[in-house]
Amino acid sequence: MYWIKEIYIYRTMAASLIKRDIIGRYKGSILGFFWTFLNPLLQLIVYTIVFTQIMRMGIDDYYLFLFVVLIPWLFFSTCVSGGASCIWLNKDMVNKIYFPREILPFSFVTSNLVNMLLTMIVIFVVLFFSGKGFNIVALLYLPLIIVVEYILALGIVLLVSGITVYFRDMEYILSIITMAWQFLSPVLYDISMVPEDILFFFNLNPMTPILTAYRSILYYKQVPEVKTLLHATILGVILLFVGAFTFSRLKRHFAEEM
């Protein structure tokens, strides 16, 4: 895809935008960068109380079961809901100077990836002190599934950010979709709990194999099944191509629409 080459040519600009997003994320807040860790921790506490004390799940070490996929899910949902407006919010830049428009969604998703990687430090600390430990062989597959999730997120952000320029309601629709998407993904429960007769539809969800792989590696300490990795990779690549193709068609008239 030609736009990958263009992003490389404009890599200095992309790096500046990524740095701007990371530094500006919590600029002006009292706790600043610590919100990177506090936000998922607070959600973890709430979900753990609800699903262990009220709606009992009966899963050992439920807080770990949840936490190892909550961080990747927050990365994905933030990309989808926030990435929709990444072109529109930079309309002055789009209207005034030339650069590959793909840089904006690329920079947004990459800055969120950096944020997720920093937050994952907490996962490893919690796993270490919990006594759960690690499977070194399984951990070797973690970079692969992170890359697959990044590809998936980038593909969707390319798609929705381009559409949002023409259809502003998309930004608000996505906030509802991501909320429903979380409950239709194995974040709060295990995929084995899904009834067999609707499992096919759950597997059409591109986040299902990704979250399953994260949980296999970090909670069950097992190497993900090959079919899970292939499933996640195929869906991720397909959505990247769909997103990139759609974006390339829509970007031609961005300036006119804004």
Phi, psi and chi 1 to 4 in degrees:
 res  aa     phi    psi   chi1   chi2   chi3   chi4
   1 MET       -  126.8  -70.0 -176.6  -80.2      -
   2 TYR   -61.4  -31.8   77.6   94.7      -      -
   3 TRP   -66.3  -24.7   57.9  -89.0      -      -
   4 ILE   -65.1  -40.7  -63.0  177.2      -      -
   5 LYS   -64.8  -39.0 -179.1  179.5  179.3 -179.7
   6 GLU   -66.5  -39.1  -78.9 -157.4  -56.9      -
   7 ILE   -63.4  -37.9  -72.1  176.9      -      -
   8 TYR   -63.7  -42.1  177.5   76.5      -      -
   9 ILE   -61.8  -39.1  -65.6  171.4      -      -
  10 TYR   -97.9   31.0  -75.8   79.9      -      -
  11 ARG   -62.6  -31.0   59.7 -170.7  179.6  -81.9
  12 THR   -65.2  -41.3  -57.0      -      -      -
  13 MET   -65.6  -43.0  179.4 -177.3 -177.9      -
  14 ALA   -61.3  -43.0      -      -      -      -
  15 ALA   -62.7  -38.9      -      -      -      -
  16 SER   -65.2  -40.4  -63.0      -      -      -
  17 LEU   -67.9  -38.9  -70.2  172.4      -      -
  18 ILE   -63.2  -45.2  -66.9  167.6      -      -
  19 LYS   -62.3  -41.0 -177.0  178.4  178.5 -179.6
  20 ARG   -62.0  -43.0 -177.5 -163.5   68.0  177.9
  21 ASP   -65.5  -42.0  -72.9  -12.9      -      -
  22 ILE   -67.3  -46.1  -66.7  172.1      -      -
  23 ILE   -70.0  -38.2  -65.8  174.6      -      -
  24 GLY   -82.4   -6.8      -      -      -      -
  25 ARG   -56.5  -46.6 -172.9 -179.4  -59.1  -88.9
  26 TYR  -120.7   25.1  -58.3  114.0      -      -
  27 LYS   -62.5  131.1 -173.5  176.9 -178.6  179.9
  28 GLY    92.1  -13.1      -      -      -      -
  29 SER   -84.7  153.1   65.8      -      -      -
  30 ILE   -67.6  -44.9  -64.3  173.9      -      -
  31 LEU   -83.6  -18.7  -65.2  177.7      -      -
  32 GLY    55.1 -126.0      -      -      -      -
  33 PHE   -61.4  -23.5 -178.2   71.0      -      -
  34 PHE   -64.0  -18.9  -74.5  102.5      -      -
  35 TRP   -62.6  -24.4  -79.2  112.7      -      -
  36 THR   -55.6  -38.1  -61.7      -      -      -
  37 PHE   -93.9  -35.2  -54.1  106.1      -      -
  38 LEU   -68.3  -39.4  -72.8  175.7      -      -
  39 ASN   -58.1  -54.0 -177.2   34.1      -      -
  40 PRO   -66.7  -32.6   20.3  -31.7      -      -
  41 LEU   -65.9  -40.8  -75.2  172.8      -      -
  42 LEU   -65.6  -41.6  -69.8  172.0      -      -
  43 GLN   -63.9  -39.5  -69.7 -162.4   45.0      -
  44 LEU   -60.0  -44.8  173.1   66.6      -      -
  45 ILE   -61.1  -46.1  -68.5  169.9      -      -
  46 VAL   -63.4  -50.6  171.7      -      -      -
  47 TYR   -61.8  -40.3  -76.4  136.1      -      -
  48 THR   -63.5  -44.3  -60.0      -      -      -
  49 ILE   -61.4  -46.4  -68.5  172.9      -      -
  50 VAL   -64.5  -45.7  170.7      -      -      -
  51 PHE   -93.5    1.5  -73.6   95.4      -      -
  52 THR  -115.6  -27.2   58.8      -      -      -
  53 GLN  -104.8  -30.1  -57.5  -58.2  -43.0      -
  54 ILE  -106.9  -65.1  -58.1  173.6      -      -
  55 MET  -100.2   84.3  -59.2  173.6   63.8      -
  56 ARG   -66.0  124.3  -61.4  177.9 -176.1  -85.1
  57 MET   -90.3  -23.3  -64.1  -68.8  -72.0      -
  58 GLY    69.4   30.1      -      -      -      -
  59 ILE  -109.2  130.4  -64.3  174.6      -      -
  60 ASP   -62.1  138.1  -66.5  -24.4      -      -
  61 ASP    48.3   55.4  -62.4  -40.1      -      -
  62 TYR   -58.5  -34.3 -177.3   74.9      -      -
  63 TYR   -61.5  -34.5   72.5   99.4      -      -
  64 LEU   -75.2  -42.8  -69.4  175.7      -      -
  65 PHE   -52.9  -41.6  176.1   86.4      -      -
  66 LEU   -79.0  -44.8  172.5   61.1      -      -
  67 PHE   -63.0  -36.5 -160.8   37.3      -      -
  68 VAL   -68.2  -17.8  -63.0      -      -      -
  69 VAL  -112.3  -14.4  -63.5      -      -      -
  70 LEU   -65.4  -42.0 -177.6   60.6      -      -
  71 ILE   -62.2  -50.6  -58.5  -61.7      -      -
  72 PRO   -60.3  -36.7  -25.0   35.1      -      -
  73 TRP   -65.3  -42.9  170.2 -101.8      -      -
  74 LEU   -62.0  -37.0  -71.1  175.2      -      -
  75 PHE   -60.4  -49.5  159.0   68.1      -      -
  76 PHE   -64.7  -48.4  177.6   75.7      -      -
  77 SER   -66.0  -35.4   62.2      -      -      -
  78 THR   -65.9  -40.7  -60.3      -      -      -
  79 CYS   -61.8  -46.0  -74.9      -      -      -
  80 VAL   -66.8  -50.2  173.8      -      -      -
  81 SER   -74.0  -42.7   57.4      -      -      -
  82 GLY   -81.0  -31.7      -      -      -      -
  83 GLY   -68.7  -19.5      -      -      -      -
  84 ALA   -58.4  -33.5      -      -      -      -
  85 SER  -101.3   10.4   58.0      -      -      -
  86 CYS   -67.2  -26.2   68.4      -      -      -
  87 ILE   -80.7  -47.6  -58.6  -65.9      -      -
  88 TRP   -60.0  -40.9 -173.9  -94.6      -      -
  89 LEU   -69.2  -16.9  -68.4  176.6      -      -
  90 ASN  -111.9   31.4  -68.9  -79.4      -      -
  91 LYS   -62.9  -32.1   59.0 -177.1  177.8 -179.0
  92 ASP   -63.2  -41.4  -70.1  -20.5      -      -
  93 MET   -66.0  -42.8 -172.5 -173.0  -58.4      -
  94 VAL   -62.9  -37.9  171.7      -      -      -
  95 ASN   -78.9  -21.7  -72.4  -30.0      -      -
  96 LYS  -103.9  -32.4  -68.7  178.4 -179.4  177.5
  97 ILE  -131.2  157.3   61.4  174.8      -      -
  98 TYR   -92.3  135.9  170.6   78.0      -      -
  99 PHE  -166.9  157.7   62.1   93.6      -      -
 100 PRO   -62.8  119.1    6.3   -9.5      -      -
 101 ARG   -61.0  -23.1  -54.7  -42.9 -172.4 -157.2
 102 GLU   -62.1  -19.1  -71.8   86.0   -5.8      -
 103 ILE   -60.0  -34.6  -81.9 -175.0      -      -
 104 LEU   -66.6  -52.8  -66.1  173.5      -      -
 105 PRO   -64.9  -36.4   14.1  -25.5      -      -
 106 PHE   -60.0  -46.3  168.9   80.3      -      -
 107 SER   -66.1  -39.7  -59.2      -      -      -
 108 PHE   -63.4  -48.4 -179.7   82.6      -      -
 109 VAL   -66.0  -40.2  174.6      -      -      -
 110 THR   -66.2  -39.6  -56.0      -      -      -
 111 SER   -63.9  -36.9   67.2      -      -      -
 112 ASN   -70.9  -31.3  -83.2  -76.6      -      -
 113 LEU   -64.2  -44.8  173.9   66.1      -      -
 114 VAL   -59.0  -42.9  172.5      -      -      -
 115 ASN   -61.2  -41.8 -170.8   68.3      -      -
 116 MET   -65.2  -43.1 -177.6 -173.4   78.5      -
 117 LEU   -61.7  -38.4  -66.3  176.3      -      -
 118 LEU   -67.1  -40.0  -68.2  171.9      -      -
 119 THR   -68.5  -30.0  -49.4      -      -      -
 120 MET   -66.1  -16.6  -73.3 -171.2   78.2      -
 121 ILE   -57.6  -37.9  -65.5  171.9      -      -
 122 VAL   -62.7  -39.4 -179.4      -      -      -
 123 ILE   -58.5  -46.3  -67.4  179.9      -      -
 124 PHE   -67.3  -36.1  -73.2  101.4      -      -
 125 VAL   -65.2  -45.6  171.0      -      -      -
 126 VAL   -63.8  -43.8  171.0      -      -      -
 127 LEU   -62.0  -38.3  -74.6  171.2      -      -
 128 PHE   -66.0  -49.3  177.5   79.0      -      -
 129 PHE   -77.3  -17.3  -76.1  102.5      -      -
 130 SER   -76.5  -17.5   69.5      -      -      -
 131 GLY    86.1    0.5      -      -      -      -
 132 LYS   -66.1  -37.8 -171.2   78.0  172.3  178.2
 133 GLY    76.0 -170.2      -      -      -      -
 134 PHE  -136.0  156.8  -47.8   97.8      -      -
 135 ASN  -109.9  108.1  179.4  -22.9      -      -
 136 ILE   -58.9  -39.9  -58.8  -59.0      -      -
 137 VAL   -63.9  -43.8  175.7      -      -      -
 138 ALA   -63.9  -37.2      -      -      -      -
 139 LEU   -62.7  -24.4  -76.1  176.9      -      -
 140 LEU   -63.3  -22.2  -65.0  176.2      -      -
 141 TYR   -88.2   -8.7  -70.3   83.5      -      -
 142 LEU   -63.2  -45.4 -172.6   59.0      -      -
 143 PRO   -57.8  -35.7  -25.1   35.1      -      -
 144 LEU   -63.0  -46.4  172.3   60.6      -      -
 145 ILE   -72.4  -28.4 -156.0   63.0      -      -
 146 ILE   -65.9  -43.4  -69.8  173.8      -      -
 147 VAL   -63.0  -42.0  169.6      -      -      -
 148 VAL   -62.4  -43.4  171.0      -      -      -
 149 GLU   -65.1  -38.5 -175.1 -179.6   16.4      -
 150 TYR   -61.2  -44.9  173.8   82.1      -      -
 151 ILE   -60.2  -44.5  -71.0  171.9      -      -
 152 LEU   -61.2  -48.3  171.9   64.8      -      -
 153 ALA   -61.7  -42.3      -      -      -      -
 154 LEU   -63.6  -42.7  179.7   57.1      -      -
 155 GLY   -60.6  -43.9      -      -      -      -
 156 ILE   -69.7  -39.3  -67.1  178.8      -      -
 157 VAL   -66.6  -39.1  172.0      -      -      -
 158 LEU   -57.8  -42.6  -76.8  166.3      -      -
 159 LEU   -66.6  -54.6  177.5   63.8      -      -
 160 VAL   -74.3  -30.6  -61.3      -      -      -
 161 SER   -69.4  -36.0   62.4      -      -      -
 162 GLY   -67.9  -42.6      -      -      -      -
 163 ILE   -65.8  -38.0  -66.0  173.4      -      -
 164 THR   -62.0  -29.2  -57.8      -      -      -
 165 VAL   -59.9  -36.7  173.0      -      -      -
 166 TYR   -93.3  -26.6  -63.3   84.7      -      -
 167 PHE  -133.8   90.0 -178.3   55.8      -      -
 168 ARG   -63.3  -25.8  -66.2  -72.8  -67.5  130.4
 169 ASP   -65.4  -18.0  -73.2  -10.5      -      -
 170 MET   -55.3  -38.3  176.3   61.5   71.2      -
 171 GLU   -58.8  -40.8 -178.2 -179.8   -5.9      -
 172 TYR   -79.7  -34.9  -53.1  104.4      -      -
 173 ILE   -62.7  -39.7  -67.3  171.0      -      -
 174 LEU   -66.0  -30.8  -76.2  171.2      -      -
 175 SER   -63.9  -33.7   63.7      -      -      -
 176 ILE   -75.2  -42.1  -61.0  172.2      -      -
 177 ILE   -61.6  -44.1  -70.8  175.4      -      -
 178 THR   -65.4  -33.4   51.8      -      -      -
 179 MET   -64.7  -46.4 -180.0 -180.0   65.3      -
 180 ALA   -67.6  -37.3      -      -      -      -
 181 TRP   -59.3  -37.4 -157.9  -25.5      -      -
 182 GLN   -60.9  -41.4  177.4  175.1   -5.5      -
 183 PHE   -78.1  -16.1  -70.1   98.6      -      -
 184 LEU   -95.7    6.4  -66.3  172.6      -      -
 185 SER  -117.9  151.0  -57.9      -      -      -
 186 PRO   -76.5   64.3   27.8  -34.6      -      -
 187 VAL   -91.8  -53.6  177.9      -      -      -
 188 LEU   -89.4  -10.7  -57.2  172.7      -      -
 189 TYR  -142.3  168.6   52.0   85.7      -      -
 190 ASP   -90.3  146.5 -166.7   84.9      -      -
 191 ILE   -60.8  -24.7 -170.0   63.2      -      -
 192 SER   -67.1  -15.5   62.2      -      -      -
 193 MET   -84.6   -9.0  -59.9  172.8   69.4      -
 194 VAL   -77.3  129.3  177.7      -      -      -
 195 PRO   -56.7  143.1  -25.5   34.6      -      -
 196 GLU   -58.1  -35.4 -168.2   70.3   31.2      -
 197 ASP   -72.9  -14.8   54.6  -20.9      -      -
 198 ILE  -118.1    5.8   60.3  172.3      -      -
 199 LEU   -61.8  -35.1 -175.0   59.1      -      -
 200 PHE   -56.7  -43.0  171.5   78.7      -      -
 201 PHE   -70.1  -34.5  -61.2  101.4      -      -
 202 PHE   -66.3  -33.3  -89.1   75.2      -      -
 203 ASN   -75.4  -13.1  -75.2  -31.6      -      -
 204 LEU   -75.5  -17.4  -66.8  177.5      -      -
 205 ASN   -71.9  117.5  173.9    1.1      -      -
 206 PRO   -63.9  -19.6   22.2  -33.3      -      -
 207 MET   -82.3  -15.0  -77.0  -57.2  -69.6      -
 208 THR   -61.1  -54.5  -66.2      -      -      -
 209 PRO   -67.9  -29.8   24.4  -34.2      -      -
 210 ILE   -66.9  -48.8  -70.8  174.1      -      -
 211 LEU   -67.5  -35.5  -65.1  174.5      -      -
 212 THR   -62.3  -40.2  -60.4      -      -      -
 213 ALA   -67.5  -43.6      -      -      -      -
 214 TYR   -57.0  -45.7  -85.9  114.0      -      -
 215 ARG   -68.0  -37.5 -169.4  165.6  -87.0  144.5
 216 SER   -59.9  -44.5  -65.4      -      -      -
 217 ILE   -71.8  -47.9  -65.0  167.3      -      -
 218 LEU   -95.0  -29.6  -63.3  170.7      -      -
 219 TYR   -99.8  -52.3  178.9   77.2      -      -
 220 TYR   -82.6  -11.9  -67.7  111.2      -      -
 221 LYS    57.0   44.0  -63.1 -171.9  -65.5 -177.7
 222 GLN  -124.6  151.3  -61.4  173.9   -7.4      -
 223 VAL   -69.8  129.2  173.3      -      -      -
 224 PRO   -59.6  147.5  -18.6   29.6      -      -
 225 GLU   -65.0  145.9  -65.8 -176.9    7.4      -
 226 VAL   -57.8  -41.2  173.1      -      -      -
 227 LYS   -65.0  -31.6   65.9  177.2 -177.6 -179.8
 228 THR   -67.6  -44.5  -60.7      -      -      -
 229 LEU   -64.2  -43.6  -65.3  174.1      -      -
 230 LEU   -64.5  -43.1  -75.2  174.7      -      -
 231 HIS   -57.6  -49.0 -174.7 -173.0      -      -
 232 ALA   -64.3  -43.5      -      -      -      -
 233 THR   -65.3  -45.7  -57.2      -      -      -
 234 ILE   -61.5  -46.8  -69.1  169.9      -      -
 235 LEU   -64.6  -39.4  -71.0  176.4      -      -
 236 GLY   -63.4  -46.3      -      -      -      -
 237 VAL   -66.0  -41.5  170.6      -      -      -
 238 ILE   -59.5  -46.0  -71.4  173.0      -      -
 239 LEU   -69.7  -29.9  -78.4  167.2      -      -
 240 LEU   -65.7  -43.9  177.4   60.9      -      -
 241 PHE   -65.4  -42.2  -86.8   94.0      -      -
 242 VAL   -63.3  -45.6  170.2      -      -      -
 243 GLY   -63.7  -44.5      -      -      -      -
 244 ALA   -66.8  -41.1      -      -      -      -
 245 PHE   -64.1  -47.4  176.5   80.5      -      -
 246 THR   -62.5  -44.3  -55.8      -      -      -
 247 PHE   -61.7  -41.6 -170.0   91.2      -      -
 248 SER   -62.7  -30.5   68.2      -      -      -
 249 ARG   -79.3  -39.3  -65.0  -64.7 -178.1  -89.1
 250 LEU   -76.9  -29.7  -63.8  177.0      -      -
 251 LYS   -67.8  -17.2   70.0  176.9 -178.3  178.5
 252 ARG   -62.4  -26.1  -60.9  171.1 -176.9  174.9
 253 HIS  -119.9   21.2  -57.3  -71.3      -      -
 254 PHE   -57.4  -48.8  -80.7  174.6      -      -
 255 ALA   -59.6  -37.9      -      -      -      -
 256 GLU   -68.6  -37.5  -63.0  170.4   17.1      -
 257 GLU   -76.2  -22.4  -66.4  -63.6  -36.8      -
 258 MET  -104.1      -  -65.2 -170.9  -68.5      -
